């Protein structure tokens, strides 16, 4: 029915998180008004109050009217980061009427000012954990949904109910992801709201995210960012499985990923836009071919190299968790990944998490005879192998004639492990952590964080000084 008083037509909606700039936000609200009595006098006002106490955040401010069309517009500035807030409007039909007795107006409830993060990638980003895990919704963590409206964030984040955009609508019902728990930790640590913008799609290859290839999911992501004012804090990226099918996709993964990062930074006018990524986990079925099996190692290495070569790109391991099926993280492990991600984002974006935020990464390798010493950084405590046998280590060492078995090992330093090989390699070798599609996962970890080492695949060549990466 047609309402009297002040109606809101655009500019702000329930549950919306406005992106903060310099600790505050502004918003333009547009609407129309309908008088209840004859006469020319009409003034529309709006204010913002704290939802928990009713205290004024922005006091009543007069809107600009277009009386011929009975339209109004108002710019509300200086809204401090935080919330949740309520927007109230009213229509005065007489000058002396106090605000509290003016004609009613529309309200917008449960909105806040904070930071926005975009969820992008394939099924583990969309969330396919199908088992149980305690990860309830929380006020202050909100979602720009597939309906392209704001709502309280709750699993499944990529719910397709009444979706108005088919391009990233899941073909099956999705489940839990790491990103609700991640956002809740940020909200609690930072003390203000976090908004999530879901754009992921299960099974999507990098070509659909690369503007130089198919690019349809990329354009959808860019459009949704622009709908929210183009100010986002970071991209939460989890993708890669779909690019193991073809060697040309795996071989060029780093180059193609960098193109997407560069283009998105340019088109959002944010050259420092951060990307937070997870390495590929594993797929518990026999590989179709040796080539496809090796592609998993290539993409893990490309994901690791992206964090070295592209400023503002970060990577975390996801190899060590339980799965809910053959390829998707369990609900419990999604909580673990959410915690890891929150620690890293708090460190890199906010500077409030100084340690326990990165996984051990290969920093050096030296080959002396039959001994291969691998050094990792950062290591906050010490590397720990859980007293497992050499045959259970997640490493492979290959030369042209085939794999060289690791027959023993010792922890030769706080940050290093020395592998004892069955024979001395000849010429070039390739050392790999977590080789292939379904590698051994008795992981070498940092005892402080229990983060496993990142997967890697490195070529070494023997010389008089030893081989180095």
N, C-alpha and C positions, 0 to 999 in steps of 0.2 A: 504494500500500500504506500501511497505518497505520504511522506512524513512532513509535519510542520516543524518550524524552528530551523536549526542549522544542520544540514546534512554534509557528511564527508564523502566525496566522490573519488579522490585519489590523493596519493602522497604518503600514506602511512596505514598499516594494517595491524591487527592483533598479532602478537608474538614476534613482530619484526625486530631484528637487530640492526640498528643503524651503525655504519662503520665510523669509528672515532678518527678524528684528525686533530692532533695536538690536544688530546684528552677531552674532546668534546665533539658534538655533532650539530648539524643544522638540518632542517627539513622544511620543504614547502608543501603546504596542505591546500587543496582546492575543494570547493563544494558549492552548494546552492542553498538558498534559504527560502522559506515559505512563511509569510506573516500570518498571524492569527486575528489581526484586527486592521481596519482601514487606517490610512495615513501614510505619510511619506517617510516617517522616521524609521530607520533600521540600521543597526550596527551589530556585526558579528564579532565575537571574541573567542579566543582560545587560550588555554593554559595547560601546563604539564605539572603533575603532582607525583610524589612518590606513592607507589601503590601500597606499600606496607604501612605508611603513617598518614598519608593524605597531605603531607607538607608540600608547599609550593616549590617547584624547581624552576619553572618559568611562569611568572605571574601573568594574569590576564592581559592579553595583547590584542589590539584591534586589527581586524582584517581589512583588506582593501576590497571594496565592493564594486561590482558592475551591475548597477541597479536595473538597467534595461532588461538584463537576463536573469536578475536575481542570483548572480554568481558571486562568490567570495574567494579570496586567496590570501594566505598569510605565510610569512617566512618566520619560523621559530629558530632562533640561534642560541648558541651557548648552552646546549643541553649537555650536562656533564656525563662523562663515561660512568656507567653503572646502570642502575634500575633494579627492579622493574618499575616502569612508569605507566601512568595513565594520562591520556590526552582527553581534555574535556572542551566542549564548545557550547556557546549559548548565543541567543539572539535577543538584543534589547530593542524594544519597540517604543520605549519612552526613556528620555535622558536620565530621569531621577531613579529609575529602577535599579536596585542593587544587583550585583552579579548573581547572588544566590537565588534571586527571584526572577531572573530573566527567563525567557522562553527556552525550553529544553534544546539541547543539541546532541549530536552523536558523540560517542566516546570511542577511543581506541585503547585497548587494554593489553597488559603484559608485554609491552615493548621495552627495549633497552638500548644502550649505547655500548659498543664493545668492538671486538675484532671478528672478521669473517675469514673462514678457510674454505677452500674449494676441494671437494672429494672427486678425484678423477682416476681413471684406469679401468681395470676389468673386474672379474667377479669377486676377488678378495677385497677390492675397494668398495664395490657395491654391497658386499657382505653376504656370504653364503654359509655362515656357521649355523648348522641346523640342530645342534644339541642344546642343552640347557646351560645357562650361565646367568648369574645375578647381575644385571646391568640396567637398572630402572631409569626412566627419564628423570630429569632434574630441572626445576625452574632456573632459567638463565642460560640454558643450552637449547637453542632453537634451530629449526631446519627450514630452509627454502626448498620446498618439496617438489615432486614431479607435477603437482597441480599448479606450480609456480605461485604458491601462496606460502606465507610463513605459518609455522605450527610448532608446538612443543616437540622437540626431537625425541623419537623413540624408534626402536627397531621394529620392522626393517626400514632403514633410512631410504632405501630405493623402492619403497612401496609404489605400485603402479595404479592404485585406486584413483579413478577419475583423472588420470594423468592427461595433461593437455599437450604433451610433446612426446611423440612416438619414438624419436631417435634414440633416447636412452632409457626406454621402458623395458624392463627385464622380461625375457620370454618365460621365465618361471618365477615362482615366489622366492624372494630372497630371504636372508636371515640376519644374523648379527655380523657386525663389522668392528674394527678396532676404534672407530672414530667417535662413537658416543662416549665411551670411557675416556678417551683422549680429551675431548672437549670438557667433560666434567672436571677432570683434574686441572685443566687450565683455568676454568671458571673459579674453582675453589682457591687456587694459588694466586691468581691475579686480582680476584675480588670484583670482577665485572663480567658481563655476559659474553658468550661466544656463539656466533652463528655459523652454521654449516650449510654449504651450497652443494647439493648432490648432483653430479653430472656423470658418474661412472656407469659402465655397462658391461655385464658379464660377457666374456669371450671376445672382447674387442681388441683387435691388433693395433699396433702403434700407427699404422697407416691411417686409421680413422681419427687419430689425434694429431697427425702431422699436416699442417696446412699445405705442404707441397705434394701430398698424396691425396687420398680420399677426403680426409679432413672434416667429415660431417660432425663428428663428436667434438672436435676442436671448435668449430663454429658455434655449436650449441653451448659449449662451455663459455666461450667468449661472450655470447649473447646474454647468458645468465649473469655473468660478472657485471656486464654493463647495466642490466636491470637493477642491480644493487649499488649503482653509483661508481663502479669501476675501481673501488678501493678494497682490496683483499690483502690479508696479511701473509697468506701462503697457499701453495698448492700441495695437497696431500695425494701423492702419486703412488699407485700400486698396480703394476702392469708388467707384462713380459712373456707370460706363458704362451700367448697366441703367436708370438714371433719365433718360437722354437721350431715351427713346422717347416720353414724354408731357410736354407743356408744364407741366401742373400739378405733376408731380413735380419738374421742373427748377426751376420758380419757387419752390417751397417747400422746396427741398433744405436750405438753411441752417437754417430753422426746425425741420425734422424731424430733422436731424442733432443739433442742440442738444438736442432732447428726449431723444434716445437718450443723449447724454453726461450730461445732468442726472440722468436716471433711473438709469443704471448707477452713478453716483457715490453716489446716495442708497442704492441697494439693496446696495452693497458697503461702505457706511459709510466711504467714502473720498472726501471732497469735493475732494481735490487730485489725484485719479487723472488721469494724463497720457494724452493721445491724440496719437499721431504719425501723420500722414497724408501721402499722396502725391497730387499733382494728377493729373487725367486726362492720359493721353498722347494717342494718336491712333488712328484706325481707318481703315485704308487701303482703303476702298471708297467709292463715291459715296454721299452721304447720301440717304435715302429722300425727304426733304422739306426745304425751307428751314427749317421750324420745328425739325425734329430736328437739323439742322446747327447752328442757333443755340443749341440746348440744351446743346451741348458747351461753348460759351463761358460760358453761364450757370452751369453747375456748376463750371467752373474758378474763376469769380469767387466762387461760394458757398464753395468750399473755401478760397480765399484769405481771405475775410471771416471764416470760422470761426476762423482763427488770430488775427484782430484782435479779435473780439468775445467769444470764449469763453476765459477764462483756462485755461491748461494745455493748449491745443490748438495744435499746431505743424504746419507744412506744408512739403513739399519738392517741387521740380519733378521730373517724370519724362518730359518732352516730348522730350528730346534724344537718346534712345538708340535702338539697333537693336532691331528686333522679330524674333521667331522665326516669326511668321505675320502675319496681317493686324491683330492687336490685342494680342498678348501679348509681353511683354518677352523679349528673348533671354537666354540664360544668362549671357553676358558682361556685359550691361547690368544684370542682377540683382546681379552682384557690385559694380558701380558704385553702385547704389541701396543695397545693404547697407552700403557704406562711408559714403555720405552720411547714412544713418539713424543709424549708430553715432556719427558725429561730433555729430549733433544731440542724441541721447539722452545722450551723455557730457556735453554742455554743460548741458542743461536738467534732467536728473535727478541728475547727479553733480558738476557744477561743475568738471570736470577738462579740458574742451575749451573754451577761452575764445574761440577764433576759428575761422574756416573751418567754421562749423556751420549757417549760414543762407544762403538764396538771396537775391539782390537782389529787392526788392519795390517796387512803385510807391509813392513817397512824396509826389509832387506832379506837377501838370501845369499848364502855363500856355500859353495861346494868344495870340499877338500877330500879327495879320494872317495871313500865310500860314505862320508859323513856330509849331510846337508843340514845346515843351520838356518832356521827361519826366525826372523825377528819381527815383533809386532808392536804397534803403538796406536792409540794409547792403551796402557795397561795400568789400572788404578791400584791393583794389589799385586797379583802374580798370575801367570798362566797356570791352569790346572787341567789335568787330563783324566781325573777321576780314577787313576790307577788302572786304566784299561790296557788291554794287550795291544801290541803294535798293529796287529791285523785289524783292529777295530778303529784305528785312527781314521779321520776323514780325508786322508791325503792319498794322492796317486802321483807317482814319478814315472814318466815315460821317456824313452828314447826311441830312435827310429826302428829298432828291432823289437820294441814292445815294452811292456811295463816292467819296472824293476821293483821287486817286493821290498817293503820296509820290514826289516826283521827285528828292529828294536828302536828305542828312543830314550832320551833323557832330557830333563829340564835343566839346561845349562845356564840359565839366567832367569831373572824375574820376568823378562820379556821375550825369552827365546826358548825354542825347542830344537834339539838336534836329532835328526832322523838317521838311523843307521841302515844303509842300503845293503842288499844282498850282494851286489857287485858294483864295481866302479863304473860309472857311466862313461860313454864314449861320445864326444862331440856334444851336440845340442840336446837338451832335455826340456821337458815341460813338467812343471810341478803345479799341482792343482789341489785346491781345497773344495770338497764336495763335488767330485766329478760326476757329471751326467744328470739324468732325470730323477733318479731315485738313489742318491748317494748314502753311504754310511753316515750316521748322524750322532755318533758318540763324540760330542763336540769338544774341542779345546776351548776353554772358557777363561775369562777374567774372573778370578774368584770373588772380587768385590761386587761386581754387578751380575755375575753369571751370564753375561752376554757372550755368545759364541763368537769366534773369529768370523770376519766376513769371508765369503767365498771368493776365491781368486784363481786365475790361470795364468802362469808366468813362464816365459821361455828363459832358460839359462844356458850359458855356454862356458865350458870349462876353459880356464887359462891358468897361468902361473900364479895369479893372485887369488884364484877362486872365482866362481861364477857369481854375478850379482844381478839383481833385477834392474 
